[in-house]
Amino acid sequence: MNKVYPSAAAALEGIVQNGQTFAVGGFGLCGIPEALIGALRDSGVKGITCISNNAGVDGFGLGLLL
């Protein structure tokens, strides 16, 4: 895939399903994929598993998906 998408939501469109597992990169709260996490939250997908070295905090990072 060699595409540039206008947003994270557009990149996830049609490929996100309930029960999927995602591996996300980053280091600490400064290196997390904020747009991806927000798009996953807004997609309404349920039962996902995210693999990461940082769970974030309440209201930020992967904490948004809890």
C-alpha positions as CSV (number, residue, x, y, z in Angstrom):
1,M,0.0,0.0,0.0
2,N,1.5,3.3,-1.1
3,K,-1.1,5.9,-0.3
4,V,-1.4,9.2,1.5
5,Y,-4.7,9.6,3.4
6,P,-6.2,13.0,4.4
7,S,-6.8,11.7,7.9
8,A,-6.3,8.7,10.2
9,A,-10.0,8.0,10.0
10,A,-9.8,7.8,6.3
11,A,-6.8,5.4,6.5
12,L,-8.8,3.1,8.8
13,E,-12.0,3.2,6.8
14,G,-13.1,-0.3,5.7
15,I,-10.2,-2.1,7.5
16,V,-11.2,-1.8,11.2
17,Q,-13.3,-4.6,12.6
18,N,-14.4,-5.6,16.1
19,G,-12.0,-8.0,17.9
20,Q,-8.9,-6.9,16.0
21,T,-5.4,-6.6,17.5
22,F,-3.3,-3.5,16.8
23,A,0.4,-2.9,17.6
24,V,1.2,0.7,18.0
25,G,4.5,2.4,18.3
26,G,5.7,5.4,20.2
27,F,7.7,6.1,23.3
28,G,6.0,7.6,26.3
29,L,3.3,10.2,25.9
30,C,5.3,12.3,23.5
31,G,5.6,9.6,20.8
32,I,2.2,8.0,20.6
33,P,0.1,7.9,17.5
34,E,-2.6,10.3,18.7
35,A,-4.5,10.6,15.4
36,L,-4.6,6.8,15.1
37,I,-5.9,6.3,18.7
38,G,-8.5,9.0,18.2
39,A,-9.7,7.5,15.0
40,L,-10.0,4.1,16.6
41,R,-12.0,5.6,19.4
42,D,-14.3,7.5,17.1
43,S,-14.8,4.5,14.8
44,G,-16.9,2.7,17.4
45,V,-14.9,-0.5,17.1
46,K,-15.3,-2.9,20.1
47,G,-13.3,-5.6,21.7
48,I,-9.9,-4.6,20.3
49,T,-6.5,-5.4,21.7
50,C,-3.7,-2.8,21.5
51,I,-0.1,-3.9,22.0
52,S,2.2,-1.1,23.1
53,N,5.0,-0.3,25.5
54,N,2.9,2.5,27.0
55,A,-0.8,2.4,28.0
56,G,-1.1,6.2,28.3
57,V,-3.1,7.9,31.1
58,D,-6.8,8.6,31.7
59,G,-8.0,10.7,28.8
60,F,-4.8,10.6,26.7
61,G,-3.0,8.0,24.7
62,L,-4.3,4.5,24.7
63,G,-6.2,5.6,27.9
64,L,-8.8,7.0,25.5
65,L,-9.7,3.5,24.4
66,L,-10.3,2.2,27.9
